[in-house]
Amino acid sequence: MDRPALAEFLRRRREAVQPADVGLPAGARRRTAGLRREEVAALAAMSADYYTRLEQQRGPQPSEQMLASLARALRLTDDERDYLFRVAGRGTPDRVTMSSHVSPALLRVLDRLSDTPALVLSALGETLVANDLAVALLGDRSALTGWARSDVYRWFTDPSERLLYPEDDRDRQGRSLVSTLRVAHGMLGSRSRAGELVRELQARSPEFAELWDRHEVHQRFADHKTLLHPQVGPVELDCQVLFTEDQTQALLVLTAPPRSEAEEKLDLLAVVGQQAMAR
């Protein structure tokens, strides 16, 4: 671990990121170039003291999970992320299968979407990061670990996952999840995490195995769906997806027509979500 290089790199990258880049107000009395230390810490979900010690060449060696969080908070490119891992004494993540490093371009878009649910997904349907309204609507899926982070895995192993959809739409949703996984499997290969997920689900779910054998292939770019929320009831939303160039990550945005009942329910969820965070 090269403590001086790590400290200097973190400081330089922190100063290069502007508050607007991460959806923060600049403020009238801001004297710091770029972000403040406590802002980086909050974005990376760590204590300000821990981050300060890293910049002061103190503290323990950061874990890979912590480094991934810092890379996301500082909007690092793939090359910059790899350098961060190296100076911290960790092996660099695989660029194709690494799911915790979110595309900076998608993050910049996500940062500007505060009035509608939006989240970034991996090719395997894992929620990598979500805004507050998406958490209020869908729950904090980014906090899940292991295969449980994958939408398709939960769909075929956890019956409660299907309660989010009306009963008459569940067959379509299941087929769509499998056909999307088929796209990822074809792109990443049978020896990738996509292949591991397929084998795991084939062993656990006869329903998945039957759908997988159909060889249906489809990548969703747009959809219209009804989601059942336990507090506000059914919410009809339009879904739009923006993919990265390599197709390994996608920004999912859910919107409601202006002045519709669904828009009113999203406004209510925004208040409910703020109250939950306050508690």
Backbone as numpy.savetxt, mean C-alpha at the origin, in Angstrom:
# Nx Ny Nz CAx CAy CAz Cx Cy Cz
27.79 -1.85 8.67 26.94 -0.65 8.67 27.82 0.59 8.67
27.64 1.45 7.69 28.42 2.69 7.56 27.59 3.83 8.16
27.78 4.07 9.46 26.96 5.06 10.15 27.09 6.47 9.57
28.31 6.96 9.30 28.41 8.31 8.73 27.71 8.45 7.38
27.87 7.45 6.51 27.22 7.51 5.21 25.70 7.44 5.34
25.22 6.60 6.24 23.78 6.49 6.46 23.21 7.81 6.96
23.88 8.39 7.95 23.40 9.64 8.53 23.38 10.77 7.50
24.44 10.89 6.72 24.52 11.96 5.73 23.50 11.75 4.62
23.30 10.51 4.20 22.33 10.23 3.15 20.92 10.57 3.60
20.57 10.16 4.82 19.23 10.46 5.34 19.01 11.96 5.43
20.02 12.69 5.91 19.87 14.14 6.04 19.70 14.80 4.68
20.52 14.40 3.72 20.44 15.00 2.39 19.10 14.70 1.72
18.62 13.47 1.84 17.35 13.13 1.21 16.19 13.81 1.92
16.28 13.95 3.23 15.23 14.65 3.98 15.14 16.11 3.53
16.29 16.74 3.32 16.29 18.14 2.90 15.80 18.31 1.46
15.89 17.24 0.66 15.49 17.33 -0.75 13.98 17.15 -0.95
13.30 16.58 0.05 11.87 16.34 -0.07 11.10 17.54 0.47
10.25 18.12 -0.34 9.46 19.26 0.09 8.15 18.81 0.73
7.61 19.59 1.66 6.35 19.19 2.32 5.24 18.86 1.34
5.14 19.64 0.26 4.09 19.37 -0.72 4.27 18.02 -1.39
5.50 17.52 -1.45 5.76 16.22 -2.08 5.10 15.08 -1.33
4.86 15.28 -0.03 4.28 14.22 0.79 2.93 14.62 1.36
2.32 15.67 0.78 0.99 16.07 1.19 0.92 16.87 2.47
2.04 17.53 2.86 2.07 18.33 4.08 2.06 19.82 3.73
1.42 20.66 4.57 1.47 22.10 4.33 2.86 22.65 4.62
3.27 23.65 3.86 4.62 24.22 4.04 4.73 24.97 5.36
3.68 25.73 5.74 3.74 26.48 6.99 4.50 27.79 6.81
4.07 28.82 7.52 4.66 30.16 7.34 6.03 30.28 8.00
6.29 29.54 9.06 7.53 29.71 9.83 8.51 28.58 9.61
8.39 27.85 8.54 9.29 26.73 8.28 10.69 27.25 7.95
11.67 26.85 8.73 13.05 27.24 8.50 13.90 26.09 7.97
13.42 24.87 8.16 14.17 23.69 7.73 14.04 23.49 6.22
15.16 23.21 5.58 15.11 22.86 4.16 14.51 21.47 4.03
13.45 21.34 3.25 12.80 20.05 3.10 11.92 19.70 4.29
11.99 18.45 4.73 11.16 17.98 5.83 11.88 18.11 7.17
11.11 18.22 8.23 11.67 18.16 9.58 11.89 16.69 9.95
12.75 16.48 10.92 13.02 15.10 11.35 11.76 14.42 11.86
10.97 15.14 12.64 9.77 14.53 13.19 8.75 14.20 12.10
8.78 14.93 10.99 7.87 14.64 9.88 8.27 13.34 9.17
9.57 13.17 8.97 10.05 11.92 8.38 9.70 10.75 9.29
9.91 10.93 10.58 9.61 9.87 11.54 8.14 9.48 11.50
7.25 10.49 11.42 5.82 10.21 11.38 5.44 9.48 10.09
6.02 9.89 8.97 5.73 9.23 7.69 6.23 7.79 7.68
7.32 7.53 8.40 7.90 6.18 8.45 7.38 5.35 9.61
6.44 5.91 10.39 5.84 5.20 11.53 6.90 4.77 12.55
7.80 5.69 12.89 8.80 5.44 13.92 8.87 6.64 14.84
9.55 6.51 15.97 9.65 7.63 16.89 10.64 8.66 16.35
10.40 9.93 16.69 11.30 11.00 16.26 12.68 10.81 16.88
12.73 10.27 18.09 14.02 10.04 18.75 14.83 8.99 18.00
14.16 7.94 17.55 14.87 6.88 16.80 15.46 7.45 15.52
14.66 8.21 14.79 15.15 8.76 13.53 16.29 9.75 13.79
16.15 10.58 14.82 17.20 11.56 15.15 18.52 10.86 15.44
18.47 9.74 16.15 19.69 9.01 16.45 20.36 8.47 15.20
19.57 8.09 14.20 20.15 7.62 12.93 20.92 8.75 12.26
20.35 9.95 12.25 21.03 11.09 11.62 22.24 11.54 12.44
22.26 11.19 13.71 23.39 11.56 14.58 24.39 10.41 14.72
24.29 9.40 13.85 25.21 8.27 13.83 25.16 7.46 15.13
23.98 7.40 15.72 23.80 6.62 16.95 22.67 5.62 16.73
22.41 4.80 17.73 21.30 3.88 17.67 21.66 2.55 17.03
20.72 1.59 17.10 20.97 0.24 16.56 20.87 0.21 15.04
21.30 -0.89 14.46 21.19 -1.08 13.01 19.71 -1.21 12.64
19.22 -0.41 11.70 17.80 -0.48 11.31 17.47 -1.83 10.68
16.29 -2.32 10.96 15.83 -3.56 10.34 15.46 -3.29 8.89
15.28 -4.36 8.11 14.87 -4.21 6.72 13.50 -3.55 6.63
12.60 -3.89 7.56 11.28 -3.28 7.56 11.38 -1.78 7.83
12.26 -1.39 8.76 12.44 0.02 9.07 13.03 0.77 7.89
13.99 0.15 7.22 14.60 0.78 6.05 13.58 0.95 4.93
12.72 -0.04 4.75 11.68 0.06 3.73 10.73 1.21 4.04
10.41 1.40 5.32 9.55 2.50 5.72 10.21 3.85 5.47
11.52 3.94 5.75 12.25 5.17 5.48 12.32 5.46 3.98
12.54 4.43 3.19 12.59 4.61 1.74 11.26 5.14 1.22
10.17 4.64 1.77 8.86 5.12 1.36 8.63 6.56 1.83
9.00 6.86 3.07 8.78 8.21 3.61 9.57 9.26 2.84
10.79 8.91 2.43 11.66 9.85 1.73 11.49 9.82 0.22
10.55 9.02 -0.26 10.24 8.93 -1.69 11.48 8.57 -2.50
12.22 7.55 -2.05 13.45 7.16 -2.72 13.17 6.39 -4.00
14.03 6.57 -4.98 13.98 5.75 -6.18 14.52 4.36 -5.85
14.43 3.44 -6.79 14.97 2.09 -6.56 16.47 2.13 -6.28
17.21 2.94 -7.04 18.66 3.04 -6.82 18.96 3.62 -5.45
18.23 4.66 -5.07 18.44 5.27 -3.75 18.07 4.31 -2.63
17.00 3.55 -2.82 16.62 2.55 -1.81 17.70 1.51 -1.65
18.25 1.02 -2.78 19.32 0.02 -2.70 20.53 0.57 -1.95
20.87 1.81 -2.21 22.00 2.43 -1.52 21.73 2.52 -0.02
20.51 2.91 0.35 20.14 2.99 1.77 20.34 1.64 2.45
19.89 0.57 1.82 20.04 -0.76 2.40 21.52 -1.14 2.54
22.34 -0.77 1.55 23.76 -1.15 1.58 24.49 -0.43 2.71
24.30 0.89 2.84 25.04 1.62 3.88 24.54 1.24 5.27
23.32 0.71 5.36 22.80 0.24 6.64 23.23 -1.19 6.93
24.02 -1.79 6.02 24.52 -3.13 6.25 23.52 -4.23 5.97
22.54 -3.96 5.11 21.54 -4.97 4.75 21.64 -5.31 3.27
21.20 -6.50 2.93 21.17 -6.89 1.53 20.09 -6.12 0.79
20.35 -5.80 -0.46 19.37 -5.04 -1.23 18.21 -5.93 -1.63
16.99 -5.39 -1.58 15.81 -6.18 -1.94 15.76 -6.46 -3.43
15.09 -7.54 -3.79 14.85 -7.85 -5.20 13.88 -6.83 -5.76
14.22 -6.25 -6.89 13.40 -5.17 -7.44 12.06 -5.65 -7.98
11.99 -6.92 -8.35 10.73 -7.41 -8.92 9.77 -7.88 -7.84
10.27 -8.60 -6.86 9.38 -9.21 -5.88 9.26 -8.40 -4.60
10.11 -7.39 -4.38 10.02 -6.58 -3.18 8.72 -5.80 -3.19
7.91 -5.94 -2.18 6.59 -5.32 -2.19 6.46 -4.15 -1.24
7.42 -3.96 -0.34 7.26 -2.92 0.67 7.72 -1.55 0.22
8.46 -1.49 -0.92 8.91 -0.21 -1.42 7.93 0.28 -2.48
7.16 1.30 -2.14 6.12 1.79 -3.04 6.72 2.74 -4.06
6.23 2.66 -5.28 6.69 3.54 -6.34 6.51 5.00 -5.92
7.58 5.82 -5.98 7.46 7.24 -5.61 6.40 7.97 -6.43
6.26 7.61 -7.71 5.27 8.27 -8.55 3.85 8.00 -8.04
3.56 6.75 -7.66 2.24 6.44 -7.11 2.02 7.14 -5.78
3.08 7.23 -4.96 2.94 7.90 -3.68 2.62 9.38 -3.85
3.22 10.01 -4.85 2.94 11.43 -5.08 1.48 11.65 -5.43
0.92 10.73 -6.21 -0.51 10.83 -6.54 -1.34 10.57 -5.29
-0.99 9.52 -4.55 -1.75 9.16 -3.35 -1.76 10.31 -2.34
-0.63 11.00 -2.19 -0.54 12.10 -1.23 -1.55 13.21 -1.53
-1.98 13.32 -2.78 -2.88 14.39 -3.18 -4.34 13.96 -3.17
-4.58 12.72 -2.78 -5.95 12.20 -2.74 -6.39 12.06 -1.29
-6.95 13.12 -0.77 -7.39 13.09 0.63 -8.90 13.00 0.78
-9.65 13.26 -0.31 -11.10 13.30 -0.22 -11.78 12.08 -0.83
-10.99 11.06 -1.18 -11.57 9.84 -1.73 -10.68 8.66 -1.36
-11.22 7.47 -1.15 -10.38 6.32 -0.78 -9.39 5.97 -1.87
-8.14 5.74 -1.48 -7.10 5.37 -2.43 -6.06 4.52 -1.72
-5.51 3.53 -2.42 -4.51 2.66 -1.84 -3.61 2.12 -2.94
-2.39 1.73 -2.55 -1.44 1.16 -3.49 -1.35 -0.34 -3.20
-1.48 -1.15 -4.26 -1.47 -2.60 -4.14 -0.28 -3.19 -4.89
0.22 -4.31 -4.39 1.23 -5.05 -5.13 0.55 -5.90 -6.19
1.33 -6.56 -7.02 0.77 -7.42 -8.06 0.01 -8.59 -7.47
0.25 -8.90 -6.20 -0.45 -10.00 -5.53 -1.62 -9.51 -4.69
-2.02 -8.25 -4.88 -3.16 -7.73 -4.14 -2.86 -7.38 -2.70
-1.59 -7.14 -2.38 -1.21 -6.76 -1.02 -1.30 -5.25 -0.87
-1.99 -4.78 0.15 -2.08 -3.34 0.39 -0.76 -2.86 0.98
-0.07 -1.99 0.23 1.23 -1.48 0.65 1.09 -0.21 1.45
0.16 0.65 1.04 -0.10 1.89 1.76 -1.49 2.37 1.36
-2.19 3.02 2.29 -3.55 3.49 2.02 -3.76 4.83 2.71
-4.61 5.67 2.13 -4.91 6.92 2.82 -5.96 6.68 3.90
-6.24 7.71 4.68 -7.11 7.56 5.85 -8.52 7.12 5.46
-9.03 7.65 4.35 -10.40 7.31 3.96 -10.50 5.86 3.49
-9.44 5.35 2.86 -9.44 3.94 2.47 -9.42 3.04 3.71
-8.68 3.45 4.73 -8.64 2.68 5.98 -10.01 2.69 6.64
-10.67 3.85 6.62 -12.01 3.95 7.21 -13.01 3.07 6.46
-12.84 2.94 5.15 -13.77 2.15 4.34 -13.46 0.66 4.39
-12.18 0.31 4.30 -11.79 -1.09 4.13 -11.08 -1.70 5.33
-10.68 -0.88 6.30 -9.86 -1.35 7.39 -8.39 -1.18 7.06
-7.54 -1.33 8.07 -6.10 -1.11 7.87 -5.46 -2.39 7.38
-5.56 -2.65 6.09 -5.02 -3.88 5.51 -3.50 -3.88 5.43
-2.89 -2.69 5.41 -1.43 -2.63 5.34 -0.79 -3.13 6.63
-1.56 -3.22 7.71 -1.03 -3.69 8.99 -0.98 -5.22 9.05
-1.60 -5.90 8.10 -1.58 -7.36 8.09 -0.21 -7.87 7.70
0.09 -9.11 8.04 1.39 -9.69 7.76 1.25 -11.01 7.00
2.34 -11.44 6.39 2.34 -12.71 5.68 1.37 -12.70 4.51
0.88 -13.88 4.15 -0.06 -13.98 3.04 -1.37 -13.28 3.33
-1.68 -13.01 4.58 -2.94 -12.34 4.92 -3.02 -10.94 4.33
-1.89 -10.40 3.90 -1.92 -9.07 3.27 -2.52 -9.13 1.87
-2.58 -10.31 1.28 -3.06 -10.46 -0.09 -4.58 -10.61 -0.12
-5.23 -9.80 -0.95 -6.68 -9.87 -1.09 -7.15 -11.25 -1.53
-6.45 -11.83 -2.50 -6.88 -13.11 -3.03 -6.69 -14.22 -1.99
-5.65 -14.15 -1.19 -5.44 -15.16 -0.15 -6.56 -15.08 0.89
-6.88 -13.86 1.33 -7.94 -13.72 2.34 -9.28 -14.18 1.78
-9.52 -13.91 0.49 -10.80 -14.26 -0.10 -11.08 -15.75 -0.02
-10.04 -16.55 -0.22 -10.23 -18.01 -0.26 -9.87 -18.72 1.04
-9.46 -17.97 2.06 -9.12 -18.61 3.34 -9.87 -18.02 4.53
-10.43 -16.83 4.37 -11.12 -16.16 5.48 -12.53 -15.79 5.05
-13.55 -16.53 5.49 -14.94 -16.26 5.07 -15.41 -14.84 5.34
-14.88 -14.21 6.38 -15.33 -12.85 6.72 -14.95 -11.84 5.64
-13.95 -12.17 4.83 -13.52 -11.25 3.78 -14.65 -11.00 2.77
-15.50 -11.97 2.57 -16.55 -11.86 1.56 -17.72 -11.02 2.03
-17.78 -10.73 3.32 -18.88 -9.93 3.85 -18.83 -8.50 3.34
-17.71 -8.09 2.77 -17.59 -6.74 2.24 -18.39 -6.56 0.96
-18.77 -7.68 0.31 -19.47 -7.63 -0.97 -20.86 -8.23 -0.86
-21.82 -7.72 -1.63 -23.15 -8.35 -1.68 -23.03 -9.80 -2.15
-23.91 -10.65 -1.68 -23.81 -12.07 -1.99 -23.85 -12.35 -3.49
-24.67 -11.57 -4.23 -24.81 -11.85 -5.66 -23.62 -11.36 -6.48
-22.64 -10.72 -5.84 -21.45 -10.24 -6.55 -20.19 -11.00 -6.16
-20.33 -11.97 -5.26 -19.14 -12.64 -4.73 -18.49 -13.58 -5.74
-19.29 -14.26 -6.55 -18.71 -15.14 -7.57 -17.86 -14.34 -8.55
-18.37 -13.21 -9.00 -17.63 -12.37 -9.93 -16.34 -11.86 -9.31
-16.42 -11.48 -8.05 -15.23 -10.97 -7.37 -14.17 -12.05 -7.23
-14.57 -13.27 -6.87 -13.62 -14.36 -6.74 -12.93 -14.68 -8.06
-13.71 -14.75 -9.14 -13.13 -15.03 -10.46 -12.17 -13.92 -10.88
-12.53 -12.69 -10.58 -11.68 -11.56 -10.95 -10.36 -11.59 -10.22
-10.39 -11.94 -8.93 -9.16 -12.03 -8.15 -8.23 -13.11 -8.71
-8.80 -14.25 -9.08 -7.99 -15.34 -9.60 -7.41 -14.98 -10.97
-8.22 -14.35 -11.82 -7.72 -14.00 -13.15 -6.64 -12.93 -13.08
-6.73 -12.04 -12.08 -5.68 -11.03 -11.88 -4.39 -11.68 -11.37
-4.54 -12.67 -10.48 -3.37 -13.40 -10.00 -2.72 -14.17 -11.16
-3.53 -14.64 -12.09 -2.98 -15.35 -13.25 -2.08 -14.42 -14.07
-2.45 -13.13 -14.15 -1.61 -12.15 -14.84 -0.27 -12.02 -14.12
-0.30 -11.88 -12.79 0.93 -11.73 -12.00 1.80 -12.98 -12.12
1.16 -14.15 -12.11 1.90 -15.41 -12.20 2.61 -15.52 -13.55
1.94 -15.11 -14.59 2.55 -15.15 -15.91 3.70 -14.17 -16.05
3.59 -13.04 -15.37 4.61 -12.00 -15.44 5.83 -12.34 -14.58
5.60 -12.86 -13.38 6.69 -13.09 -12.42 7.26 -14.50 -12.47
6.47 -15.47 -12.92 6.97 -16.83 -13.02 6.57 -17.73 -11.87
6.65 -19.02 -12.09 6.20 -20.00 -11.10 7.11 -20.08 -9.88
8.35 -19.61 -10.01 9.28 -19.64 -8.88 9.23 -18.38 -8.04
8.39 -17.45 -8.39 8.26 -16.17 -7.68 7.29 -16.32 -6.51
7.07 -15.21 -5.79 6.07 -15.21 -4.72 4.68 -15.47 -5.28
4.45 -15.07 -6.53 3.16 -15.37 -7.15 2.96 -16.88 -7.25
4.02 -17.60 -7.65 3.93 -19.05 -7.71 3.73 -19.68 -6.34
4.41 -19.14 -5.34 4.23 -19.64 -3.96 2.79 -19.44 -3.50
2.22 -18.28 -3.82 0.85 -18.00 -3.41 -0.13 -18.95 -4.10
0.08 -19.20 -5.37 -0.80 -20.13 -6.10 -0.75 -21.52 -5.47
0.45 -22.00 -5.19 0.58 -23.34 -4.60 -0.05 -23.40 -3.21
0.10 -22.34 -2.44 -0.50 -22.29 -1.10 -2.02 -22.35 -1.20
-2.59 -21.58 -2.12 -4.04 -21.56 -2.26 -4.58 -22.86 -2.87
-3.84 -23.46 -3.77 -4.28 -24.75 -4.33 -4.38 -25.81 -3.24
-3.49 -25.74 -2.27 -3.50 -26.72 -1.18 -4.59 -26.43 -0.16
-5.00 -25.16 -0.04 -5.94 -24.77 1.01 -7.38 -24.64 0.53
-7.58 -24.37 -0.76 -8.93 -24.04 -1.22 -9.29 -24.79 -2.50
-10.18 -25.77 -2.43 -10.66 -26.44 -3.65 -11.33 -25.46 -4.62
-12.01 -24.46 -4.07 -12.66 -23.46 -4.92 -11.62 -22.70 -5.74
-10.54 -22.29 -5.10 -9.48 -21.61 -5.83 -8.89 -22.52 -6.90
-8.62 -23.77 -6.54 -8.01 -24.71 -7.48 -8.88 -24.88 -8.72
-10.20 -24.92 -8.52 -11.12 -25.07 -9.67 -11.08 -23.84 -10.55
-11.07 -22.65 -9.94 -11.03 -21.41 -10.71 -9.68 -21.24 -11.41
-8.62 -21.66 -10.75 -7.28 -21.53 -11.34 -7.16 -22.40 -12.60
-7.78 -23.55 -12.57 -7.70 -24.47 -13.71 -8.47 -23.96 -14.93
-9.28 -22.92 -14.77 -10.00 -22.35 -15.90 -9.07 -21.51 -16.79
-7.93 -21.11 -16.26 -6.95 -20.31 -17.01 -7.54 -19.00 -17.54
-8.40 -18.38 -16.75 -8.92 -17.07 -17.13 -7.88 -16.00 -16.78
-7.62 -15.09 -17.70 -6.61 -14.05 -17.52 -7.25 -12.70 -17.77
-7.19 -11.83 -16.78 -7.80 -10.52 -16.95 -7.20 -9.55 -15.93
-6.83 -8.37 -16.42 -6.31 -7.31 -15.56 -7.34 -6.19 -15.51
-7.85 -5.88 -14.33 -8.89 -4.86 -14.22 -8.29 -3.46 -14.20
-8.80 -2.60 -15.07 -8.40 -1.20 -15.08 -9.51 -0.30 -14.52
-10.73 -0.79 -14.60 -11.87 -0.03 -14.10 -12.96 -1.01 -13.67
-13.78 -0.58 -12.71 -14.84 -1.46 -12.21 -15.87 -0.59 -11.49
-17.04 -1.14 -11.29 -18.08 -0.52 -10.48 -18.53 -1.55 -9.47
-18.52 -1.19 -8.21 -18.85 -2.18 -7.20 -19.59 -1.56 -6.04
-20.27 -2.42 -5.30 -20.94 -2.02 -4.07 -20.21 -2.67 -2.91
-19.80 -1.85 -1.94 -19.12 -2.35 -0.75 -20.05 -2.18 0.45
-20.07 -3.19 1.31 -20.95 -3.19 2.48 -20.14 -2.80 3.71
-20.39 -1.59 4.20 -19.67 -1.11 5.39 -20.54 -1.32 6.63
-19.98 -1.79 7.73 -20.80 -2.11 8.92 -21.46 -0.89 9.56
-20.96 0.34 9.29 -21.53 1.52 9.92 -22.41 2.35 8.99
-22.04 2.46 7.73 -22.81 3.31 6.82 -23.61 2.52 5.80
-23.45 1.20 5.76 -24.20 0.37 4.85 -23.60 0.29 3.46
-24.41 -0.04 2.45 -23.89 -0.20 1.09 -23.36 1.12 0.52
-22.21 1.05 -0.14 -21.60 2.22 -0.77 -21.25 1.85 -2.20
-21.90 2.49 -3.18 -21.63 2.22 -4.59 -20.50 3.13 -5.08
-19.44 2.52 -5.60 -18.25 3.27 -5.98 -17.74 2.84 -7.35
-17.13 3.79 -8.03 -16.40 3.49 -9.26 -14.93 3.32 -8.92
-14.28 2.33 -9.52 -12.88 2.02 -9.22 -12.04 2.26 -10.48
-10.95 2.99 -10.31 -9.99 3.21 -11.39 -8.61 2.76 -10.90
-7.83 2.16 -11.80 -6.53 1.62 -11.43 -5.45 2.24 -12.31
-4.38 2.69 -11.68 -3.22 3.22 -12.39 -2.03 2.34 -12.06
-1.41 1.72 -13.09 -0.31 0.79 -12.89 1.04 1.47 -13.10
2.06 0.94 -12.41 3.42 1.35 -12.70 3.83 0.73 -14.05
4.94 1.22 -14.61 5.36 0.76 -15.93 5.62 -0.74 -15.95
6.18 -1.29 -14.85 6.48 -2.72 -14.83 5.30 -3.58 -14.36
4.15 -2.95 -14.09 2.91 -3.65 -13.74 2.97 -4.35 -12.39
3.96 -4.05 -11.55 4.07 -4.75 -10.27 3.33 -4.04 -9.13
2.91 -2.80 -9.36 2.15 -2.06 -8.35 1.04 -1.28 -9.04
-0.01 -1.01 -8.28 -1.15 -0.29 -8.84 -1.75 0.64 -7.80
-2.16 1.81 -8.24 -2.89 2.75 -7.41 -4.37 2.56 -7.68
-5.13 2.16 -6.66 -6.57 1.95 -6.78 -7.29 3.15 -6.15
-8.12 3.81 -6.93 -8.88 4.97 -6.47 -10.36 4.66 -6.56
-11.08 4.87 -5.46 -12.52 4.62 -5.43 -13.25 5.95 -5.30
-14.14 6.23 -6.24 -14.83 7.52 -6.25 -16.34 7.33 -6.29
-17.03 8.35 -5.82 -18.49 8.38 -5.86 -18.94 9.57 -6.72
-20.05 9.44 -7.43 -20.56 10.55 -8.23 -20.85 11.76 -7.33
-20.64 12.98 -7.82 -20.91 14.18 -7.03 -22.36 14.24 -6.57
-22.55 14.66 -5.33 -23.88 14.87 -4.72 -24.70 13.58 -4.66
-24.04 12.45 -4.68 -24.74 11.17 -4.58 -24.81 10.71 -3.13
-25.63 9.69 -2.89 -25.71 9.10 -1.54 -24.37 8.51 -1.14
-23.67 7.92 -2.12 -22.35 7.33 -1.82 -21.36 8.40 -1.39
-21.41 9.58 -2.01 -20.51 10.66 -1.61 -20.81 11.10 -0.18
-22.07 11.16 0.19 -22.44 11.52 1.56 -21.92 10.48 2.55
-21.95 9.21 2.16 -21.46 8.17 3.05 -19.94 8.24 3.20
-19.24 8.59 2.13 -17.78 8.77 2.24 -17.45 9.95 3.15
-18.23 11.02 3.05 -18.02 12.17 3.94 -18.22 11.75 5.39
-19.22 10.92 5.64 -19.48 10.43 6.99 -18.34 9.54 7.46
-17.83 8.70 6.57 -16.71 7.83 6.93 -15.46 8.62 7.25
-15.27 9.75 6.59 -14.11 10.59 6.89 -14.17 11.08 8.32
-15.37 11.44 8.79 -15.54 11.88 10.17 -15.35 10.71 11.14
-15.94 9.57 10.80 -15.80 8.37 11.64 -14.33 7.98 11.77
-13.61 8.04 10.66 -12.19 7.68 10.68 -11.37 8.61 11.55
-11.65 9.91 11.48 -10.92 10.88 12.32 -11.20 10.64 13.79
-12.45 10.32 14.12 -12.80 10.04 15.51 -12.08 8.78 16.01
-11.98 7.77 15.13 -11.30 6.53 15.52 -9.83 6.77 15.78
-9.18 7.59 14.94 -7.75 7.89 15.12 -7.54 8.70 16.40
-8.51 9.59 16.71 -8.38 10.39 17.92 -8.43 9.51 19.16
-9.29 8.46 19.10 -9.37 7.54 20.24 -8.12 6.70 20.37
